[in-house]
């Protein structure tokens, strides 16, 4: 880790700004120059939500088939409420 830190210390600002685009292009993704990624706290919330929904769905607490059709039982409403997601329209 220390060697990686030293590597970035030696890079110019221009090189630092170009490196993410270069790495994304290696993965086959074209990311526009002014593209802004979401902040880490928001990404963390999304990942926690996804992990929870997979866990609840695999343990059969949530009926994924019903949710996909727009039918939310009490367990589904409670789950989404815990994550701050309102489902008023359903």
PyMOL Python script that loads the backbone (N, CA, C, O; Angstrom):
from pymol import cmd

cmd.read_pdbstr("""\
ATOM      1  N   UNK A   1       0.825  -1.190   0.000  1.00  0.00           N
ATOM      2  CA  UNK A   1       0.000   0.000   0.000  1.00  0.00           C
ATOM      3  C   UNK A   1       0.874   1.260   0.000  1.00  0.00           C
ATOM      4  O   UNK A   1       0.564   2.249  -0.665  1.00  0.00           O
ATOM      5  N   UNK A   2       1.945   1.201   0.743  1.00  0.00           N
ATOM      6  CA  UNK A   2       2.843   2.345   0.802  1.00  0.00           C
ATOM      7  C   UNK A   2       3.433   2.639  -0.566  1.00  0.00           C
ATOM      8  O   UNK A   2       3.563   3.800  -0.953  1.00  0.00           O
ATOM      9  N   UNK A   3       3.793   1.592  -1.300  1.00  0.00           N
ATOM     10  CA  UNK A   3       4.376   1.810  -2.637  1.00  0.00           C
ATOM     11  C   UNK A   3       3.348   2.427  -3.582  1.00  0.00           C
ATOM     12  O   UNK A   3       3.706   3.239  -4.436  1.00  0.00           O
ATOM     13  N   UNK A   4       2.072   2.052  -3.441  1.00  0.00           N
ATOM     14  CA  UNK A   4       1.017   2.639  -4.272  1.00  0.00           C
ATOM     15  C   UNK A   4       0.867   4.117  -3.947  1.00  0.00           C
ATOM     16  O   UNK A   4       0.700   4.939  -4.848  1.00  0.00           O
ATOM     17  N   UNK A   5       0.926   4.459  -2.666  1.00  0.00           N
ATOM     18  CA  UNK A   5       0.839   5.860  -2.247  1.00  0.00           C
ATOM     19  C   UNK A   5       2.002   6.658  -2.830  1.00  0.00           C
ATOM     20  O   UNK A   5       1.811   7.772  -3.317  1.00  0.00           O
ATOM     21  N   UNK A   6       3.187   6.100  -2.783  1.00  0.00           N
ATOM     22  CA  UNK A   6       4.364   6.775  -3.339  1.00  0.00           C
ATOM     23  C   UNK A   6       4.209   6.960  -4.847  1.00  0.00           C
ATOM     24  O   UNK A   6       4.631   7.974  -5.402  1.00  0.00           O
ATOM     25  N   UNK A   7       3.601   5.974  -5.504  1.00  0.00           N
ATOM     26  CA  UNK A   7       3.385   6.060  -6.949  1.00  0.00           C
ATOM     27  C   UNK A   7       2.506   7.270  -7.277  1.00  0.00           C
ATOM     28  O   UNK A   7       2.818   8.024  -8.199  1.00  0.00           O
ATOM     29  N   UNK A   8       1.419   7.463  -6.541  1.00  0.00           N
ATOM     30  CA  UNK A   8       0.520   8.586  -6.805  1.00  0.00           C
ATOM     31  C   UNK A   8       1.143   9.918  -6.394  1.00  0.00           C
ATOM     32  O   UNK A   8       0.825  10.953  -6.981  1.00  0.00           O
ATOM     33  N   UNK A   9       2.010   9.907  -5.410  1.00  0.00           N
ATOM     34  CA  UNK A   9       2.712  11.136  -5.015  1.00  0.00           C
ATOM     35  C   UNK A   9       3.584  11.670  -6.150  1.00  0.00           C
ATOM     36  O   UNK A   9       3.737  12.881  -6.308  1.00  0.00           O
ATOM     37  N   UNK A  10       4.148  10.762  -6.934  1.00  0.00           N
ATOM     38  CA  UNK A  10       5.053  11.171  -8.001  1.00  0.00           C
ATOM     39  C   UNK A  10       4.325  11.614  -9.267  1.00  0.00           C
ATOM     40  O   UNK A  10       4.948  12.174 -10.170  1.00  0.00           O
ATOM     41  N   UNK A  11       3.017  11.373  -9.347  1.00  0.00           N
ATOM     42  CA  UNK A  11       2.263  11.722 -10.560  1.00  0.00           C
ATOM     43  C   UNK A  11       1.901  13.205 -10.565  1.00  0.00           C
ATOM     44  O   UNK A  11       1.644  13.806  -9.522  1.00  0.00           O
ATOM     45  N   UNK A  12       1.889  13.767 -11.751  1.00  0.00           N
ATOM     46  CA  UNK A  12       1.442  15.155 -11.875  1.00  0.00           C
ATOM     47  C   UNK A  12      -0.082  15.191 -11.788  1.00  0.00           C
ATOM     48  O   UNK A  12      -0.747  14.161 -11.900  1.00  0.00           O
ATOM     49  N   UNK A  13      -0.618  16.386 -11.586  1.00  0.00           N
ATOM     50  CA  UNK A  13      -2.070  16.522 -11.497  1.00  0.00           C
ATOM     51  C   UNK A  13      -2.725  16.064 -12.795  1.00  0.00           C
ATOM     52  O   UNK A  13      -3.765  15.406 -12.774  1.00  0.00           O
ATOM     53  N   UNK A  14      -2.123  16.409 -13.901  1.00  0.00           N
ATOM     54  CA  UNK A  14      -2.657  16.018 -15.213  1.00  0.00           C
ATOM     55  C   UNK A  14      -2.718  14.501 -15.345  1.00  0.00           C
ATOM     56  O   UNK A  14      -3.713  13.958 -15.826  1.00  0.00           O
ATOM     57  N   UNK A  15      -1.660  13.816 -14.922  1.00  0.00           N
ATOM     58  CA  UNK A  15      -1.640  12.355 -14.976  1.00  0.00           C
ATOM     59  C   UNK A  15      -2.694  11.759 -14.044  1.00  0.00           C
ATOM     60  O   UNK A  15      -3.350  10.778 -14.395  1.00  0.00           O
ATOM     61  N   UNK A  16      -2.856  12.347 -12.857  1.00  0.00           N
ATOM     62  CA  UNK A  16      -3.863  11.867 -11.914  1.00  0.00           C
ATOM     63  C   UNK A  16      -5.270  11.993 -12.491  1.00  0.00           C
ATOM     64  O   UNK A  16      -6.105  11.111 -12.292  1.00  0.00           O
ATOM     65  N   UNK A  17      -5.533  13.080 -13.199  1.00  0.00           N
ATOM     66  CA  UNK A  17      -6.853  13.283 -13.782  1.00  0.00           C
ATOM     67  C   UNK A  17      -7.117  12.355 -14.967  1.00  0.00           C
ATOM     68  O   UNK A  17      -8.262  11.978 -15.218  1.00  0.00           O
ATOM     69  N   UNK A  18      -6.076  11.991 -15.685  1.00  0.00           N
ATOM     70  CA  UNK A  18      -6.232  11.116 -16.845  1.00  0.00           C
ATOM     71  C   UNK A  18      -6.344   9.644 -16.461  1.00  0.00           C
ATOM     72  O   UNK A  18      -6.954   8.867 -17.195  1.00  0.00           O
ATOM     73  N   UNK A  19      -5.779   9.250 -15.349  1.00  0.00           N
ATOM     74  CA  UNK A  19      -5.697   7.833 -15.003  1.00  0.00           C
ATOM     75  C   UNK A  19      -7.052   7.139 -14.854  1.00  0.00           C
ATOM     76  O   UNK A  19      -7.175   6.001 -15.306  1.00  0.00           O
ATOM     77  N   UNK A  20      -8.078   7.750 -14.251  1.00  0.00           N
ATOM     78  CA  UNK A  20      -9.363   7.031 -14.165  1.00  0.00           C
ATOM     79  C   UNK A  20      -9.958   6.721 -15.539  1.00  0.00           C
ATOM     80  O   UNK A  20     -10.508   5.638 -15.739  1.00  0.00           O
ATOM     81  N   UNK A  21      -9.856   7.648 -16.479  1.00  0.00           N
ATOM     82  CA  UNK A  21     -10.394   7.427 -17.816  1.00  0.00           C
ATOM     83  C   UNK A  21      -9.640   6.308 -18.523  1.00  0.00           C
ATOM     84  O   UNK A  21     -10.232   5.500 -19.238  1.00  0.00           O
ATOM     85  N   UNK A  22      -8.342   6.272 -18.318  1.00  0.00           N
ATOM     86  CA  UNK A  22      -7.531   5.226 -18.916  1.00  0.00           C
ATOM     87  C   UNK A  22      -7.932   3.858 -18.363  1.00  0.00           C
ATOM     88  O   UNK A  22      -8.054   2.889 -19.112  1.00  0.00           O
ATOM     89  N   UNK A  23      -8.138   3.788 -17.041  1.00  0.00           N
ATOM     90  CA  UNK A  23      -8.513   2.519 -16.417  1.00  0.00           C
ATOM     91  C   UNK A  23      -9.906   2.063 -16.848  1.00  0.00           C
ATOM     92  O   UNK A  23     -10.123   0.877 -17.094  1.00  0.00           O
ATOM     93  N   UNK A  24     -10.851   3.006 -16.941  1.00  0.00           N
ATOM     94  CA  UNK A  24     -12.195   2.637 -17.408  1.00  0.00           C
ATOM     95  C   UNK A  24     -12.144   2.148 -18.847  1.00  0.00           C
ATOM     96  O   UNK A  24     -12.860   1.213 -19.206  1.00  0.00           O
ATOM     97  N   UNK A  25     -11.312   2.764 -19.674  1.00  0.00           N
ATOM     98  CA  UNK A  25     -11.236   2.335 -21.081  1.00  0.00           C
ATOM     99  C   UNK A  25     -10.626   0.940 -21.185  1.00  0.00           C
ATOM    100  O   UNK A  25     -10.973   0.186 -22.095  1.00  0.00           O
ATOM    101  N   UNK A  26      -9.720   0.580 -20.265  1.00  0.00           N
ATOM    102  CA  UNK A  26      -9.169  -0.775 -20.250  1.00  0.00           C
ATOM    103  C   UNK A  26     -10.264  -1.800 -19.987  1.00  0.00           C
ATOM    104  O   UNK A  26     -10.196  -2.934 -20.463  1.00  0.00           O
ATOM    105  N   UNK A  27     -11.289  -1.383 -19.212  1.00  0.00           N
ATOM    106  CA  UNK A  27     -12.409  -2.278 -18.908  1.00  0.00           C
ATOM    107  C   UNK A  27     -13.469  -2.269 -20.011  1.00  0.00           C
ATOM    108  O   UNK A  27     -14.473  -2.976 -19.922  1.00  0.00           O
ATOM    109  N   UNK A  28     -13.238  -1.467 -21.045  1.00  0.00           N
ATOM    110  CA  UNK A  28     -14.167  -1.418 -22.162  1.00  0.00           C
ATOM    111  C   UNK A  28     -15.305  -0.437 -21.977  1.00  0.00           C
ATOM    112  O   UNK A  28     -16.301  -0.510 -22.698  1.00  0.00           O
ATOM    113  N   UNK A  29     -15.185   0.473 -21.035  1.00  0.00           N
ATOM    114  CA  UNK A  29     -16.234   1.456 -20.779  1.00  0.00           C
ATOM    115  C   UNK A  29     -15.785   2.819 -21.271  1.00  0.00           C
ATOM    116  O   UNK A  29     -14.654   3.235 -21.019  1.00  0.00           O
ATOM    117  N   UNK A  30     -16.669   3.514 -21.972  1.00  0.00           N
ATOM    118  CA  UNK A  30     -16.393   4.884 -22.375  1.00  0.00           C
ATOM    119  C   UNK A  30     -17.064   5.814 -21.376  1.00  0.00           C
ATOM    120  O   UNK A  30     -18.289   5.930 -21.351  1.00  0.00           O
ATOM    121  N   UNK A  31     -16.278   6.460 -20.573  1.00  0.00           N
ATOM    122  CA  UNK A  31     -16.791   7.391 -19.573  1.00  0.00           C
ATOM    123  C   UNK A  31     -16.489   8.802 -20.070  1.00  0.00           C
ATOM    124  O   UNK A  31     -15.343   9.137 -20.369  1.00  0.00           O
ATOM    125  N   UNK A  32     -17.529   9.614 -20.151  1.00  0.00           N
ATOM    126  CA  UNK A  32     -17.361  10.986 -20.638  1.00  0.00           C
ATOM    127  C   UNK A  32     -16.440  11.768 -19.703  1.00  0.00           C
ATOM    128  O   UNK A  32     -16.357  11.473 -18.511  1.00  0.00           O
ATOM    129  N   UNK A  33     -15.765  12.747 -20.244  1.00  0.00           N
ATOM    130  CA  UNK A  33     -14.800  13.528 -19.470  1.00  0.00           C
ATOM    131  C   UNK A  33     -15.394  14.191 -18.236  1.00  0.00           C
ATOM    132  O   UNK A  33     -14.742  14.254 -17.194  1.00  0.00           O
ATOM    133  N   UNK A  34     -16.602  14.678 -18.340  1.00  0.00           N
ATOM    134  CA  UNK A  34     -17.185  15.405 -17.201  1.00  0.00           C
ATOM    135  C   UNK A  34     -18.137  14.548 -16.390  1.00  0.00           C
ATOM    136  O   UNK A  34     -18.929  15.082 -15.613  1.00  0.00           O
ATOM    137  N   UNK A  35     -18.081  13.233 -16.551  1.00  0.00           N
ATOM    138  CA  UNK A  35     -18.947  12.331 -15.813  1.00  0.00           C
ATOM    139  C   UNK A  35     -18.601  12.387 -14.323  1.00  0.00           C
ATOM    140  O   UNK A  35     -17.429  12.339 -13.949  1.00  0.00           O
ATOM    141  N   UNK A  36     -19.620  12.488 -13.488  1.00  0.00           N
ATOM    142  CA  UNK A  36     -19.408  12.562 -12.036  1.00  0.00           C
ATOM    143  C   UNK A  36     -20.026  11.325 -11.405  1.00  0.00           C
ATOM    144  O   UNK A  36     -21.216  11.058 -11.570  1.00  0.00           O
ATOM    145  N   UNK A  37     -19.214  10.583 -10.691  1.00  0.00           N
ATOM    146  CA  UNK A  37     -19.706   9.417  -9.981  1.00  0.00           C
ATOM    147  C   UNK A  37     -20.412   9.871  -8.706  1.00  0.00           C
ATOM    148  O   UNK A  37     -20.132  10.951  -8.185  1.00  0.00           O
ATOM    149  N   UNK A  38     -21.329   9.042  -8.206  1.00  0.00           N
ATOM    150  CA  UNK A  38     -22.013   9.409  -6.966  1.00  0.00           C
ATOM    151  C   UNK A  38     -21.015   9.329  -5.804  1.00  0.00           C
ATOM    152  O   UNK A  38     -19.993   8.648  -5.889  1.00  0.00           O
ATOM    153  N   UNK A  39     -21.336  10.037  -4.723  1.00  0.00           N
ATOM    154  CA  UNK A  39     -20.423  10.032  -3.586  1.00  0.00           C
ATOM    155  C   UNK A  39     -20.451   8.662  -2.901  1.00  0.00           C
ATOM    156  O   UNK A  39     -21.396   7.893  -3.073  1.00  0.00           O
ATOM    157  N   UNK A  40     -19.418   8.372  -2.132  1.00  0.00           N
ATOM    158  CA  UNK A  40     -19.252   7.055  -1.534  1.00  0.00           C
ATOM    159  C   UNK A  40     -20.351   6.714  -0.544  1.00  0.00           C
ATOM    160  O   UNK A  40     -20.746   5.552  -0.449  1.00  0.00           O
ATOM    161  N   UNK A  41     -20.862   7.700   0.201  1.00  0.00           N
ATOM    162  CA  UNK A  41     -21.910   7.396   1.177  1.00  0.00           C
ATOM    163  C   UNK A  41     -23.186   6.943   0.467  1.00  0.00           C
ATOM    164  O   UNK A  41     -23.877   6.044   0.947  1.00  0.00           O
ATOM    165  N   UNK A  42     -23.495   7.552  -0.653  1.00  0.00           N
ATOM    166  CA  UNK A  42     -24.683   7.142  -1.419  1.00  0.00           C
ATOM    167  C   UNK A  42     -24.475   5.755  -2.024  1.00  0.00           C
ATOM    168  O   UNK A  42     -25.387   4.928  -2.010  1.00  0.00           O
ATOM    169  N   UNK A  43     -23.301   5.504  -2.543  1.00  0.00           N
ATOM    170  CA  UNK A  43     -23.002   4.185  -3.107  1.00  0.00           C
ATOM    171  C   UNK A  43     -23.074   3.114  -2.015  1.00  0.00           C
ATOM    172  O   UNK A  43     -23.546   2.003  -2.256  1.00  0.00           O
ATOM    173  N   UNK A  44     -22.607   3.455  -0.826  1.00  0.00           N
ATOM    174  CA  UNK A  44     -22.660   2.509   0.298  1.00  0.00           C
ATOM    175  C   UNK A  44     -24.106   2.180   0.645  1.00  0.00           C
ATOM    176  O   UNK A  44     -24.429   1.019   0.896  1.00  0.00           O
ATOM    177  N   UNK A  45     -24.980   3.181   0.665  1.00  0.00           N
ATOM    178  CA  UNK A  45     -26.393   2.943   0.953  1.00  0.00           C
ATOM    179  C   UNK A  45     -27.016   2.025  -0.091  1.00  0.00           C
ATOM    180  O   UNK A  45     -27.787   1.127   0.245  1.00  0.00           O
ATOM    181  N   UNK A  46     -26.678   2.254  -1.355  1.00  0.00           N
ATOM    182  CA  UNK A  46     -27.205   1.402  -2.424  1.00  0.00           C
ATOM    183  C   UNK A  46     -26.731  -0.044  -2.254  1.00  0.00           C
ATOM    184  O   UNK A  46     -27.515  -0.980  -2.413  1.00  0.00           O
ATOM    185  N   UNK A  47     -25.463  -0.218  -1.935  1.00  0.00           N
ATOM    186  CA  UNK A  47     -24.925  -1.572  -1.770  1.00  0.00           C
ATOM    187  C   UNK A  47     -25.545  -2.270  -0.570  1.00  0.00           C
ATOM    188  O   UNK A  47     -25.838  -3.463  -0.634  1.00  0.00           O
ATOM    189  N   UNK A  48     -25.750  -1.541   0.528  1.00  0.00           N
ATOM    190  CA  UNK A  48     -26.392  -2.127   1.708  1.00  0.00           C
ATOM    191  C   UNK A  48     -27.820  -2.540   1.382  1.00  0.00           C
ATOM    192  O   UNK A  48     -28.267  -3.610   1.794  1.00  0.00           O
ATOM    193  N   UNK A  49     -28.546  -1.690   0.637  1.00  0.00           N
ATOM    194  CA  UNK A  49     -29.911  -2.017   0.236  1.00  0.00           C
ATOM    195  C   UNK A  49     -29.921  -3.280  -0.614  1.00  0.00           C
ATOM    196  O   UNK A  49     -30.731  -4.178  -0.383  1.00  0.00           O
ATOM    197  N   UNK A  50     -29.025  -3.353  -1.597  1.00  0.00           N
ATOM    198  CA  UNK A  50     -28.981  -4.527  -2.467  1.00  0.00           C
ATOM    199  C   UNK A  50     -28.648  -5.790  -1.687  1.00  0.00           C
ATOM    200  O   UNK A  50     -29.244  -6.842  -1.923  1.00  0.00           O
ATOM    201  N   UNK A  51     -27.699  -5.693  -0.759  1.00  0.00           N
ATOM    202  CA  UNK A  51     -27.348  -6.855   0.061  1.00  0.00           C
ATOM    203  C   UNK A  51     -28.541  -7.289   0.907  1.00  0.00           C
ATOM    204  O   UNK A  51     -28.811  -8.484   1.027  1.00  0.00           O
ATOM    205  N   UNK A  52     -29.256  -6.329   1.495  1.00  0.00           N
ATOM    206  CA  UNK A  52     -30.419  -6.653   2.317  1.00  0.00           C
ATOM    207  C   UNK A  52     -31.529  -7.290   1.494  1.00  0.00           C
ATOM    208  O   UNK A  52     -32.126  -8.281   1.915  1.00  0.00           O
ATOM    209  N   UNK A  53     -31.806  -6.729   0.329  1.00  0.00           N
ATOM    210  CA  UNK A  53     -32.915  -7.270  -0.465  1.00  0.00           C
ATOM    211  C   UNK A  53     -32.596  -8.673  -0.966  1.00  0.00           C
ATOM    212  O   UNK A  53     -33.491  -9.514  -1.054  1.00  0.00           O
ATOM    213  N   UNK A  54     -31.341  -8.937  -1.293  1.00  0.00           N
ATOM    214  CA  UNK A  54     -30.956 -10.284  -1.709  1.00  0.00           C
ATOM    215  C   UNK A  54     -31.096 -11.246  -0.536  1.00  0.00           C
ATOM    216  O   UNK A  54     -31.581 -12.365  -0.701  1.00  0.00           O
ATOM    217  N   UNK A  55     -30.670 -10.809   0.651  1.00  0.00           N
ATOM    218  CA  UNK A  55     -30.795 -11.655   1.841  1.00  0.00           C
ATOM    219  C   UNK A  55     -32.237 -11.954   2.192  1.00  0.00           C
ATOM    220  O   UNK A  55     -32.583 -13.102   2.471  1.00  0.00           O
ATOM    221  N   UNK A  56     -33.081 -10.935   2.182  1.00  0.00           N
ATOM    222  CA  UNK A  56     -34.495 -11.127   2.508  1.00  0.00           C
ATOM    223  C   UNK A  56     -35.194 -11.963   1.442  1.00  0.00           C
ATOM    224  O   UNK A  56     -36.044 -12.793   1.765  1.00  0.00           O
ATOM    225  N   UNK A  57     -34.849 -11.755   0.193  1.00  0.00           N
ATOM    226  CA  UNK A  57     -35.481 -12.516  -0.890  1.00  0.00           C
ATOM    227  C   UNK A  57     -35.056 -13.982  -0.849  1.00  0.00           C
ATOM    228  O   UNK A  57     -35.878 -14.871  -1.071  1.00  0.00           O
ATOM    229  N   UNK A  58     -33.784 -14.239  -0.568  1.00  0.00           N
ATOM    230  CA  UNK A  58     -33.317 -15.625  -0.532  1.00  0.00           C
ATOM    231  C   UNK A  58     -33.854 -16.374   0.681  1.00  0.00           C
ATOM    232  O   UNK A  58     -33.996 -17.596   0.632  1.00  0.00           O
ATOM    233  N   UNK A  59     -34.153 -15.670   1.764  1.00  0.00           N
ATOM    234  CA  UNK A  59     -34.733 -16.324   2.940  1.00  0.00           C
ATOM    235  C   UNK A  59     -36.259 -16.365   2.861  1.00  0.00           C
ATOM    236  O   UNK A  59     -36.924 -16.784   3.808  1.00  0.00           O
ATOM    237  N   UNK A  60     -36.807 -15.928   1.729  1.00  0.00           N
ATOM    238  CA  UNK A  60     -38.247 -15.971   1.429  1.00  0.00           C
ATOM    239  C   UNK A  60     -39.087 -15.051   2.321  1.00  0.00           C
ATOM    240  O   UNK A  60     -40.296 -15.246   2.445  1.00  0.00           O
ATOM    241  N   UNK A  61     -38.456 -14.056   2.940  1.00  0.00           N
ATOM    242  CA  UNK A  61     -39.215 -13.067   3.708  1.00  0.00           C
ATOM    243  C   UNK A  61     -39.949 -12.141   2.747  1.00  0.00           C
ATOM    244  O   UNK A  61     -41.087 -11.744   3.000  1.00  0.00           O
ATOM    245  N   UNK A  62     -39.286 -11.800   1.638  1.00  0.00           N
ATOM    246  CA  UNK A  62     -39.906 -10.954   0.607  1.00  0.00           C
ATOM    247  C   UNK A  62     -40.325 -11.808  -0.582  1.00  0.00           C
ATOM    248  O   UNK A  62     -39.582 -12.685  -1.022  1.00  0.00           O
ATOM    249  N   UNK A  63     -41.501 -11.548  -1.086  1.00  0.00           N
ATOM    250  CA  UNK A  63     -41.992 -12.225  -2.283  1.00  0.00           C
ATOM    251  C   UNK A  63     -41.612 -11.363  -3.492  1.00  0.00           C
ATOM    252  O   UNK A  63     -42.322 -10.419  -3.840  1.00  0.00           O
ATOM    253  N   UNK A  64     -40.504 -11.694  -4.115  1.00  0.00           N
ATOM    254  CA  UNK A  64     -39.964 -10.902  -5.211  1.00  0.00           C
ATOM    255  C   UNK A  64     -40.905 -10.910  -6.411  1.00  0.00           C
ATOM    256  O   UNK A  64     -41.038  -9.902  -7.104  1.00  0.00           O
ATOM    257  N   UNK A  65     -41.547 -12.027  -6.653  1.00  0.00           N
ATOM    258  CA  UNK A  65     -42.483 -12.111  -7.782  1.00  0.00           C
ATOM    259  C   UNK A  65     -43.630 -11.126  -7.596  1.00  0.00           C
ATOM    260  O   UNK A  65     -44.021 -10.442  -8.543  1.00  0.00           O
ATOM    261  N   UNK A  66     -44.172 -11.050  -6.383  1.00  0.00           N
ATOM    262  CA  UNK A  66     -45.278 -10.123  -6.107  1.00  0.00           C
ATOM    263  C   UNK A  66     -44.814  -8.671  -6.217  1.00  0.00           C
ATOM    264  O   UNK A  66     -45.526  -7.828  -6.763  1.00  0.00           O
ATOM    265  N   UNK A  67     -43.617  -8.382  -5.696  1.00  0.00           N
ATOM    266  CA  UNK A  67     -43.074  -7.020  -5.758  1.00  0.00           C
ATOM    267  C   UNK A  67     -42.875  -6.604  -7.216  1.00  0.00           C
ATOM    268  O   UNK A  67     -43.147  -5.460  -7.580  1.00  0.00           O
ATOM    269  N   UNK A  68     -42.402  -7.534  -8.048  1.00  0.00           N
ATOM    270  CA  UNK A  68     -42.197  -7.227  -9.468  1.00  0.00           C
ATOM    271  C   UNK A  68     -43.514  -6.874 -10.155  1.00  0.00           C
ATOM    272  O   UNK A  68     -43.525  -6.129 -11.135  1.00  0.00           O
ATOM    273  N   UNK A  69     -44.616  -7.406  -9.644  1.00  0.00           N
ATOM    274  CA  UNK A  69     -45.927  -7.109 -10.215  1.00  0.00           C
ATOM    275  C   UNK A  69     -46.599  -5.921  -9.535  1.00  0.00           C
ATOM    276  O   UNK A  69     -47.714  -5.547  -9.898  1.00  0.00           O
ATOM    277  N   UNK A  70     -45.921  -5.325  -8.545  1.00  0.00           N
ATOM    278  CA  UNK A  70     -46.464  -4.145  -7.873  1.00  0.00           C
ATOM    279  C   UNK A  70     -47.329  -4.450  -6.676  1.00  0.00           C
ATOM    280  O   UNK A  70     -48.063  -3.581  -6.207  1.00  0.00           O
ATOM    281  N   UNK A  71     -47.258  -5.668  -6.170  1.00  0.00           N
ATOM    282  CA  UNK A  71     -48.032  -6.062  -4.992  1.00  0.00           C
ATOM    283  C   UNK A  71     -47.094  -6.101  -3.792  1.00  0.00           C
ATOM    284  O   UNK A  71     -46.140  -6.878  -3.762  1.00  0.00           O
ATOM    285  N   UNK A  72     -47.374  -5.254  -2.805  1.00  0.00           N
ATOM    286  CA  UNK A  72     -46.514  -5.158  -1.627  1.00  0.00           C
ATOM    287  C   UNK A  72     -47.287  -5.595  -0.391  1.00  0.00           C
ATOM    288  O   UNK A  72     -48.256  -4.946   0.003  1.00  0.00           O
ATOM    289  N   UNK A  73     -46.860  -6.689   0.216  1.00  0.00           N
ATOM    290  CA  UNK A  73     -47.488  -7.120   1.456  1.00  0.00           C
ATOM    291  C   UNK A  73     -46.870  -6.347   2.629  1.00  0.00           C
ATOM    292  O   UNK A  73     -46.022  -5.479   2.422  1.00  0.00           O
ATOM    293  N   UNK A  74     -47.289  -6.659   3.844  1.00  0.00           N
ATOM    294  CA  UNK A  74     -46.812  -5.932   5.027  1.00  0.00           C
ATOM    295  C   UNK A  74     -45.300  -6.051   5.195  1.00  0.00           C
ATOM    296  O   UNK A  74     -44.636  -5.079   5.556  1.00  0.00           O
ATOM    297  N   UNK A  75     -44.752  -7.243   4.934  1.00  0.00           N
ATOM    298  CA  UNK A  75     -43.292  -7.434   5.059  1.00  0.00           C
ATOM    299  C   UNK A  75     -42.530  -6.563   4.072  1.00  0.00           C
ATOM    300  O   UNK A  75     -41.504  -5.977   4.417  1.00  0.00           O
ATOM    301  N   UNK A  76     -43.031  -6.479   2.848  1.00  0.00           N
ATOM    302  CA  UNK A  76     -42.376  -5.666   1.819  1.00  0.00           C
ATOM    303  C   UNK A  76     -42.456  -4.189   2.184  1.00  0.00           C
ATOM    304  O   UNK A  76     -41.467  -3.467   2.056  1.00  0.00           O
ATOM    305  N   UNK A  77     -43.622  -3.734   2.636  1.00  0.00           N
ATOM    306  CA  UNK A  77     -43.776  -2.337   3.030  1.00  0.00           C
ATOM    307  C   UNK A  77     -42.844  -1.994   4.191  1.00  0.00           C
ATOM    308  O   UNK A  77     -42.240  -0.921   4.212  1.00  0.00           O
ATOM    309  N   UNK A  78     -42.729  -2.905   5.150  1.00  0.00           N
ATOM    310  CA  UNK A  78     -41.838  -2.688   6.292  1.00  0.00           C
ATOM    311  C   UNK A  78     -40.380  -2.632   5.836  1.00  0.00           C
ATOM    312  O   UNK A  78     -39.622  -1.767   6.275  1.00  0.00           O
ATOM    313  N   UNK A  79     -39.993  -3.551   4.960  1.00  0.00           N
ATOM    314  CA  UNK A  79     -38.611  -3.592   4.465  1.00  0.00           C
ATOM    315  C   UNK A  79     -38.246  -2.304   3.746  1.00  0.00           C
ATOM    316  O   UNK A  79     -37.207  -1.706   4.026  1.00  0.00           O
ATOM    317  N   UNK A  80     -39.099  -1.875   2.820  1.00  0.00           N
ATOM    318  CA  UNK A  80     -38.800  -0.662   2.068  1.00  0.00           C
ATOM    319  C   UNK A  80     -38.844   0.567   2.976  1.00  0.00           C
ATOM    320  O   UNK A  80     -38.087   1.516   2.777  1.00  0.00           O
ATOM    321  N   UNK A  81     -39.728   0.548   3.969  1.00  0.00           N
ATOM    322  CA  UNK A  81     -39.796   1.651   4.929  1.00  0.00           C
ATOM    323  C   UNK A  81     -38.522   1.781   5.740  1.00  0.00           C
ATOM    324  O   UNK A  81     -38.087   2.895   6.033  1.00  0.00           O
ATOM    325  N   UNK A  82     -37.916   0.659   6.109  1.00  0.00           N
ATOM    326  CA  UNK A  82     -36.653   0.676   6.852  1.00  0.00           C
ATOM    327  C   UNK A  82     -35.544   1.343   6.046  1.00  0.00           C
ATOM    328  O   UNK A  82     -34.630   1.942   6.612  1.00  0.00           O
ATOM    329  N   UNK A  83     -35.629   1.236   4.747  1.00  0.00           N
ATOM    330  CA  UNK A  83     -34.619   1.823   3.875  1.00  0.00           C
ATOM    331  C   UNK A  83     -35.014   3.206   3.368  1.00  0.00           C
ATOM    332  O   UNK A  83     -34.335   3.776   2.514  1.00  0.00           O
ATOM    333  N   UNK A  84     -36.108   3.743   3.890  1.00  0.00           N
ATOM    334  CA  UNK A  84     -36.524   5.091   3.527  1.00  0.00           C
ATOM    335  C   UNK A  84     -37.159   5.195   2.154  1.00  0.00           C
ATOM    336  O   UNK A  84     -37.168   6.271   1.556  1.00  0.00           O
ATOM    337  N   UNK A  85     -37.690   4.094   1.647  1.00  0.00           N
ATOM    338  CA  UNK A  85     -38.314   4.085   0.327  1.00  0.00           C
ATOM    339  C   UNK A  85     -39.824   4.037   0.519  1.00  0.00           C
ATOM    340  O   UNK A  85     -40.355   3.095   1.107  1.00  0.00           O
ATOM    341  N   UNK A  86     -40.503   5.052   0.022  1.00  0.00           N
ATOM    342  CA  UNK A  86     -41.954   5.063   0.129  1.00  0.00           C
ATOM    343  C   UNK A  86     -42.569   4.416  -1.096  1.00  0.00           C
ATOM    344  O   UNK A  86     -42.088   4.587  -2.216  1.00  0.00           O
ATOM    345  N   UNK A  87     -43.627   3.680  -0.871  1.00  0.00           N
ATOM    346  CA  UNK A  87     -44.300   2.983  -1.970  1.00  0.00           C
ATOM    347  C   UNK A  87     -45.771   3.400  -1.977  1.00  0.00           C
ATOM    348  O   UNK A  87     -46.669   2.559  -2.027  1.00  0.00           O
ATOM    349  N   UNK A  88     -45.995   4.696  -1.928  1.00  0.00           N
ATOM    350  CA  UNK A  88     -47.347   5.242  -1.848  1.00  0.00           C
ATOM    351  C   UNK A  88     -48.175   4.946  -3.085  1.00  0.00           C
ATOM    352  O   UNK A  88     -49.385   4.747  -2.982  1.00  0.00           O
ATOM    353  N   UNK A  89     -47.554   4.915  -4.234  1.00  0.00           N
ATOM    354  CA  UNK A  89     -48.289   4.752  -5.470  1.00  0.00           C
ATOM    355  C   UNK A  89     -48.812   3.343  -5.701  1.00  0.00           C
ATOM    356  O   UNK A  89     -49.516   3.101  -6.681  1.00  0.00           O
ATOM    357  N   UNK A  90     -48.479   2.407  -4.812  1.00  0.00           N
ATOM    358  CA  UNK A  90     -48.877   1.006  -5.026  1.00  0.00           C
ATOM    359  C   UNK A  90     -49.880   0.581  -3.995  1.00  0.00           C
ATOM    360  O   UNK A  90     -50.333  -0.564  -4.010  1.00  0.00           O
TER     361      UNK A  90
END
""", "prot")
cmd.dss("prot")
cmd.show_as("cartoon", "prot")
cmd.util.cbc("prot")
cmd.orient("prot")
